[in-house]
Amino acid sequence: MTTTEILTGERADLLETLRQHRWFLTFTAQGLSDEQAASSPTASALSIGGLIKHVASVEENWVKFIEHGTSAMESDPESQDYENHEANFRMEPGETLESIIARYNEVAAHTDKLVETVDMDLSHPLPAAPWFPEGKTWSARRVFVHIVAETSQHAGHADIIRETIDGQKTMG
């Protein structure tokens, strides 16, 4: 897309909504130290840095699904272990909030380009998993809606964590 082209309709709506919910999520991290971003001050084990890291990973994986099909989301059964899954939700030693947000911004930029150009009706079968109905397919459009939902859900989680840390709220 050139700088003179303006998106309208569905693509513009998706981009605006994605960007708004990404902003809500990353706003919760504004002004936090790495230690605060890694902290889990609620009953949950979730942290703000971990949530941003997780949302980036989920968005990246769904974009790979759009670009490469079902095989992009099928995992090696031998690599499935609880510790690797849990690490996706927390800041690991050596990770910084700045690096996690930078990575998220890279993923977001790639997704945004795809929203601008992909055939929204491009569809692939969902991978076999207990949480997906057997034989179901998702279009690129449906995947983008899912990314919005995932981002907004975790922005809410992050907002509760931030309010527990220092009282700051994203809204209100």
C-alpha positions in Angstrom: 0.0 0.0 0.0 1.4 3.4 -0.9 1.2 6.4 1.4 -1.4 8.0 -0.8 -3.8 5.0 -0.4 -6.3 5.2 2.4 -7.9 2.0 3.8 -11.6 2.0 4.2 -14.3 -0.4 5.4 -13.4 -3.7 6.9 -9.6 -3.3 6.7 -9.7 0.2 8.3 -12.0 -1.0 11.0 -9.8 -4.0 11.8 -6.6 -2.0 11.9 -8.2 0.7 14.1 -9.5 -1.9 16.5 -6.2 -3.9 16.6 -4.2 -0.7 17.2 -6.6 0.5 19.9 -6.5 -2.7 21.9 -2.7 -3.0 21.5 -2.5 0.6 22.9 -4.6 -0.4 25.9 -2.3 -3.4 26.5 1.0 -1.5 26.2 -0.3 1.6 28.0 -0.5 -0.6 31.2 3.3 -0.9 31.0 4.0 2.8 30.7 6.5 3.9 33.4 7.0 0.5 34.9 10.5 -0.9 35.8 11.4 -4.3 34.5 10.9 -5.6 38.0 7.4 -4.2 38.2 6.6 -5.5 34.7 7.7 -9.0 35.7 5.9 -9.0 39.0 2.7 -11.0 39.7 1.0 -9.0 42.4 -2.5 -10.6 42.1 -3.7 -14.1 42.8 -2.8 -14.9 39.2 0.7 -15.8 38.1 0.3 -13.3 35.2 2.5 -10.2 34.9 2.2 -7.2 32.5 5.5 -8.0 30.7 4.5 -11.7 30.5 1.1 -10.8 29.0 2.6 -8.5 26.4 5.1 -11.3 25.5 2.2 -13.8 25.3 0.0 -11.6 23.1 2.9 -11.0 20.7 3.5 -14.8 20.4 -0.2 -15.6 19.9 -0.5 -12.8 17.3 2.6 -14.0 15.5 1.4 -17.6 15.5 -2.0 -16.7 14.1 -0.4 -14.6 11.3 1.7 -17.6 10.4 -1.5 -19.6 10.2 -3.0 -17.1 7.7 0.3 -17.1 5.7 1.2 -20.8 5.7 -1.9 -22.7 6.7 -2.6 -25.3 9.3 0.9 -26.7 9.5 2.2 -23.4 10.8 0.2 -24.0 14.1 0.8 -27.7 14.4 3.5 -28.4 17.0 5.9 -31.2 17.5 4.3 -33.4 20.2 7.7 -34.1 21.7 8.4 -30.4 22.3 5.1 -29.9 24.2 5.9 -29.3 27.8 4.2 -27.3 30.5 7.4 -25.3 31.3 7.8 -23.9 27.8 4.1 -23.0 27.7 4.3 -21.2 31.1 7.5 -19.3 30.0 5.4 -17.7 27.3 3.5 -15.9 30.0 6.4 -14.5 32.1 9.4 -12.3 31.7 12.5 -14.5 31.9 15.8 -13.5 33.3 17.6 -11.1 30.9 14.4 -10.0 29.2 13.4 -6.4 29.5 10.1 -4.7 29.2 11.6 -2.5 26.4 12.7 -5.6 24.4 9.3 -7.3 24.9 7.5 -4.2 23.7 9.9 -3.8 20.8 9.2 -7.4 19.7 5.5 -6.8 20.1 5.7 -3.7 17.8 7.5 -5.8 15.2 4.8 -8.5 15.2 2.1 -5.8 15.1 3.7 -4.1 12.1 3.8 -7.4 10.2 0.2 -8.1 11.1 -0.9 -4.6 10.0 0.7 -5.1 6.6 -1.2 -8.4 6.3 -4.5 -6.7 7.2 -3.9 -4.2 4.4 -3.2 -6.8 1.7 -4.4 -10.3 2.4 -7.5 -11.9 0.9 -9.9 -11.8 3.9 -11.6 -14.9 2.6 -8.4 -17.0 2.6 -9.2 -19.9 4.8 -7.4 -22.9 6.4 -8.6 -25.8 8.5 -7.9 -25.3 12.2 -5.3 -27.6 13.6 -6.5 -30.6 15.6 -6.9 -29.6 19.2 -9.4 -30.3 21.9 -10.5 -26.6 21.9 -11.2 -26.4 18.2 -14.3 -28.1 16.6 -13.2 -30.9 14.3 -13.2 -29.9 10.6 -13.6 -26.2 11.3 -11.9 -23.6 9.1 -11.1 -20.0 9.8 -10.7 -17.2 7.3 -8.1 -14.5 7.6 -11.0 -12.2 8.7 -11.9 -14.6 11.5 -8.3 -14.9 12.6 -8.0 -11.1 12.9 -11.1 -10.9 15.0 -9.6 -13.6 17.2 -6.4 -11.5 17.6 -8.5 -8.5 18.6 -10.3 -10.6 21.2 -7.1 -12.1 22.6 -5.5 -8.7 22.8 -8.5 -7.0 24.5 -8.9 -9.9 27.0 -5.3 -9.7 28.1 -5.4 -5.9 28.1 -8.0 -6.2 30.8 -5.8 -8.6 32.7 -2.9 -6.2 32.5 -5.1 -3.3 33.7 -6.0 -5.2 36.8 -2.3 -6.1 37.5 -1.3 -2.5 36.9 -3.9 -1.1 39.3 -2.6 -3.6 41.9 1.0 -2.4 41.4 0.4 1.4 41.7 -3.2 2.3 41.3 -2.9 3.4 37.6 -5.8 2.5 35.4 -5.9 2.5 31.6 -9.3 4.1 31.7 -11.1 6.0 34.5 
